[in-house]
Amino acid sequence: SPDAPAPDELQEPPPPAAVLTFHAADPTGAGGSPGDVSTITAMGAHPLPVITAILVRDTAEVFEHVTLEPDTVVEQARGILEDVTISAVKIGFLGNAEGVSTVAEIVSDYADIPLVAHLPNLSWLSDDEQMAYLDAFKELILPGTMVLSGNHKTLTDFLLPDWDAERQPSARELAVAAAEHGASYVFVTGIHLPDQFIDNVLAGREAVLASQRFERFEAVFAGAGETLAAALAALVAGGTDLVAAANEALDYLDEAL
């Protein structure tokens, strides 16, 4: 029949890649689980959000947070993992050191799946809470991480706490430090350059793989790093090469900002 559909039209499109995320509920929607969901969806993938904590905050600062019980996090994640095929994992804020340990145990069972771990600024935590969280993150999350993302200062304080040179460490130097703990690459944002520019760099221990410079502008925003990491995870989940995914994620972040 001349009205019969062509063979290509009879084939259903493949389902979108699924990205499992571990993150806190953020009432601003700029970051946290809501930010992951909106960004991953915009990248054409399907988000599977597991809530690890609840933030109490406004658009300017975090006042406190409530961490969910480990069993609650495990039950959320295992229920999805036993039902849905996932193509990437994205990690955000995990609540506390026990939450880090809980999520690390879950993702260790899926070591062949790409893991993008974003390290947020944890300044609202007490010094003891920060230290316990970061120590657990370094020991338990980094060994299975494909890409560690974060702001330049946050990653410097985390990976090179004794850095005392007058110049700031390069993204590749941060990548070398991350590799010592098992992470393959770093995705560093907010590197200050002369003439009001900000550099954002994907680097491995051997070389810089991708970078884009943004001109600094007068605006206040939150969740930029979260957006970049979620976009990268979604693109990698969909089969995009890491370097191409990094550049596309940076383009998306630039437009979002």
C-alpha positions as CSV (number, residue, x, y, z in Angstrom):
1,S,0.0,0.0,0.0
2,P,1.3,3.5,-0.8
3,D,0.2,4.6,2.7
4,A,2.2,1.8,4.5
5,P,4.9,3.2,6.7
6,A,8.5,2.8,5.6
7,P,10.5,0.1,7.3
8,D,12.5,2.7,9.4
9,E,9.2,4.1,10.7
10,L,8.2,0.7,12.1
11,Q,11.2,0.7,14.4
12,E,10.8,2.2,17.8
13,P,13.5,4.6,18.9
14,P,15.8,3.2,21.6
15,P,14.9,4.1,25.2
16,P,16.9,7.0,26.7
17,A,20.0,6.1,28.7
18,A,19.3,5.9,32.5
19,V,21.5,7.8,35.0
20,L,21.4,6.9,38.7
21,T,22.0,9.9,40.9
22,F,22.8,10.1,44.6
23,H,22.1,13.5,46.0
24,A,20.3,15.7,48.5
25,A,16.8,17.2,48.1
26,D,17.4,20.9,47.4
27,P,14.4,23.2,47.8
28,T,15.9,25.9,45.5
29,G,16.0,23.5,42.5
30,A,19.4,25.0,41.5
31,G,21.4,21.9,42.6
32,G,20.8,18.7,44.5
33,S,18.5,16.1,43.2
34,P,16.1,18.6,41.5
35,G,19.0,20.1,39.6
36,D,20.2,16.6,38.5
37,V,16.8,15.7,37.3
38,S,16.3,18.8,35.1
39,T,19.8,18.7,33.6
40,I,19.9,15.0,32.9
41,T,16.5,15.3,31.2
42,A,17.7,18.2,29.1
43,M,20.5,16.1,27.9
44,G,18.1,13.4,26.7
45,A,18.7,10.8,29.4
46,H,16.4,9.5,32.1
47,P,17.2,10.4,35.7
48,L,16.9,7.9,38.5
49,P,17.2,10.1,41.7
50,V,18.1,8.5,45.0
51,I,17.7,11.0,47.9
52,T,20.5,10.9,50.5
53,A,19.7,14.0,52.6
54,I,17.4,17.0,52.8
55,L,18.9,20.5,52.7
56,V,17.4,23.4,54.6
57,R,18.5,26.4,52.6
58,D,17.5,29.5,50.6
59,T,19.1,30.7,47.4
60,A,22.1,32.2,49.3
61,E,23.2,29.6,51.8
62,V,22.6,26.2,53.4
63,F,21.4,26.4,57.0
64,E,21.4,22.7,57.9
65,H,20.7,19.3,56.5
66,V,19.1,16.1,57.6
67,T,20.8,12.9,56.4
68,L,18.6,9.9,55.6
69,E,19.1,6.6,57.4
70,P,21.5,4.3,55.4
71,D,18.8,1.6,55.1
72,T,16.5,4.1,53.4
73,V,19.2,5.1,50.9
74,V,20.0,1.4,50.2
75,E,16.4,0.4,49.7
76,Q,15.9,3.3,47.2
77,A,19.0,2.4,45.2
78,R,18.6,-1.4,45.3
79,G,15.0,-1.2,44.2
80,I,16.0,0.7,41.1
81,L,19.2,-1.2,40.3
82,E,17.3,-4.5,40.4
83,D,14.8,-3.2,37.9
84,V,16.4,-0.8,35.5
85,T,19.6,-1.0,33.4
86,I,21.7,2.1,34.2
87,S,24.4,3.6,32.0
88,A,26.1,6.0,34.4
89,V,26.1,7.0,38.0
90,K,26.4,10.6,39.3
91,I,27.2,11.3,42.9
92,G,26.6,14.6,44.7
93,F,26.2,15.4,48.4
94,L,25.8,12.2,50.5
95,G,25.0,13.7,53.9
96,N,27.8,12.5,56.1
97,A,30.7,10.0,56.3
98,E,28.3,7.1,56.9
99,G,26.3,8.2,53.9
100,V,29.5,8.2,51.8
101,S,30.3,4.6,53.0
102,T,26.7,3.5,52.2
103,V,26.8,4.8,48.7
104,A,30.3,3.5,48.1
105,E,29.2,0.0,49.0
106,I,26.3,0.2,46.5
107,V,28.3,1.5,43.5
108,S,31.1,-0.9,44.2
109,D,28.8,-3.7,42.9
110,Y,28.6,-1.8,39.5
111,A,32.3,-1.0,39.0
112,D,32.0,-1.2,35.2
113,I,29.5,1.6,35.0
114,P,31.0,5.1,34.5
115,L,30.9,7.2,37.8
116,V,31.0,11.0,37.9
117,A,31.5,12.2,41.4
118,H,30.9,15.9,42.2
119,L,32.5,17.4,45.3
120,P,30.4,20.3,46.5
121,N,31.6,23.1,48.8
122,L,30.9,21.8,52.3
123,S,31.5,25.0,54.2
124,W,28.2,24.7,56.1
125,L,29.4,21.6,57.9
126,S,31.5,21.7,61.1
127,D,35.2,21.2,60.8
128,D,34.9,17.7,62.2
129,E,32.0,16.8,59.9
130,Q,33.9,18.1,56.9
131,M,37.0,16.1,57.7
132,A,35.2,12.9,58.3
133,Y,33.2,13.3,55.1
134,L,36.2,14.2,52.9
135,D,38.3,11.4,54.4
136,A,35.6,8.9,53.6
137,F,35.0,10.3,50.1
138,K,38.8,10.1,49.3
139,E,39.1,6.6,50.6
140,L,35.8,5.0,49.4
141,I,34.5,7.0,46.4
142,L,37.6,8.1,44.5
143,P,38.9,4.6,43.8
144,G,35.9,3.9,41.6
145,T,35.5,7.4,40.1
146,M,35.9,8.0,36.4
147,V,35.6,11.8,36.7
148,L,35.9,13.9,39.8
149,S,34.3,17.3,39.3
150,G,34.4,20.4,41.5
151,N,35.4,24.1,41.8
152,H,39.2,24.7,41.6
153,K,39.5,25.9,45.2
154,T,37.4,23.1,46.5
155,L,39.4,20.5,44.7
156,T,42.7,22.1,45.7
157,D,41.8,22.1,49.4
158,F,40.7,18.5,49.0
159,L,43.5,17.0,46.9
160,L,46.4,19.3,47.7
161,P,45.8,20.7,51.2
162,D,49.5,21.4,51.7
163,W,49.9,23.4,48.5
164,D,51.9,26.6,49.4
165,A,53.2,27.8,46.0
166,E,52.4,31.3,45.0
167,R,50.8,30.1,41.8
168,Q,47.6,28.1,41.8
169,P,47.9,24.3,40.9
170,S,47.0,23.4,37.4
171,A,44.1,21.1,36.5
172,R,46.7,18.4,35.5
173,E,48.4,18.7,38.9
174,L,45.0,18.2,40.5
175,A,44.5,15.2,38.2
176,V,47.8,13.7,39.3
177,A,46.7,14.0,42.9
178,A,43.3,12.5,42.2
179,A,44.9,9.6,40.3
180,E,46.8,8.7,43.5
181,H,43.5,7.9,45.1
182,G,42.1,6.1,42.0
183,A,40.1,8.8,40.1
184,S,40.9,8.8,36.3
185,Y,40.1,12.4,35.5
186,V,39.2,15.7,37.1
187,F,36.8,18.3,35.7
188,V,37.8,21.6,37.3
189,T,35.7,24.7,37.2
190,G,36.3,28.3,38.2
191,I,40.0,28.6,37.4
192,H,40.7,32.3,37.5
193,L,42.5,33.8,34.6
194,P,43.6,37.3,33.7
195,D,41.3,39.8,32.0
196,Q,38.1,38.6,33.8
197,F,38.0,35.1,32.4
198,I,37.2,31.8,34.1
199,D,38.7,28.5,32.8
200,N,37.0,25.1,33.0
201,V,39.2,22.1,32.3
202,L,38.9,18.3,31.9
203,A,42.3,16.8,32.7
204,G,44.0,13.4,33.2
205,R,47.4,12.9,34.8
206,E,49.1,13.0,31.4
207,A,47.3,15.9,29.6
208,V,44.5,18.4,29.4
209,L,41.7,16.8,27.4
210,A,39.2,19.7,27.0
211,S,38.8,23.3,28.2
212,Q,36.6,26.3,27.7
213,R,37.0,29.8,28.9
214,F,34.0,31.8,30.0
215,E,34.0,35.6,30.5
216,R,33.2,36.5,34.1
217,F,30.0,38.5,34.4
218,E,28.2,40.2,37.3
219,A,25.7,37.7,38.5
220,V,25.0,35.5,41.5
221,F,24.2,31.9,40.9
222,A,24.2,28.5,42.6
223,G,24.5,24.9,41.2
224,A,26.8,25.5,38.3
225,G,29.2,22.7,39.2
226,E,26.2,20.4,39.8
227,T,24.8,21.2,36.4
228,L,28.1,20.5,34.7
229,A,28.6,17.1,36.4
230,A,25.0,16.0,35.7
231,A,25.3,17.0,32.1
232,L,28.6,15.1,31.7
233,A,27.1,12.0,33.3
234,A,24.1,12.0,31.1
235,L,26.1,12.5,27.9
236,V,28.5,9.7,28.8
237,A,25.6,7.5,29.6
238,G,24.2,8.1,26.1
239,G,27.5,6.9,24.6
240,T,29.2,10.2,23.9
241,D,33.0,10.1,24.0
242,L,34.3,11.7,27.2
243,V,36.1,14.6,25.5
244,A,33.1,15.4,23.3
245,A,30.8,15.0,26.4
246,A,32.9,17.5,28.4
247,N,32.8,20.1,25.6
248,E,29.0,19.7,25.2
249,A,28.4,19.8,28.9
250,L,30.4,23.1,29.1
251,D,28.4,24.5,26.2
252,Y,25.2,23.6,28.1
253,L,26.5,25.2,31.3
254,D,27.5,28.4,29.4
255,E,23.9,28.7,28.0
256,A,22.4,27.8,31.4
257,L,24.3,30.6,33.2
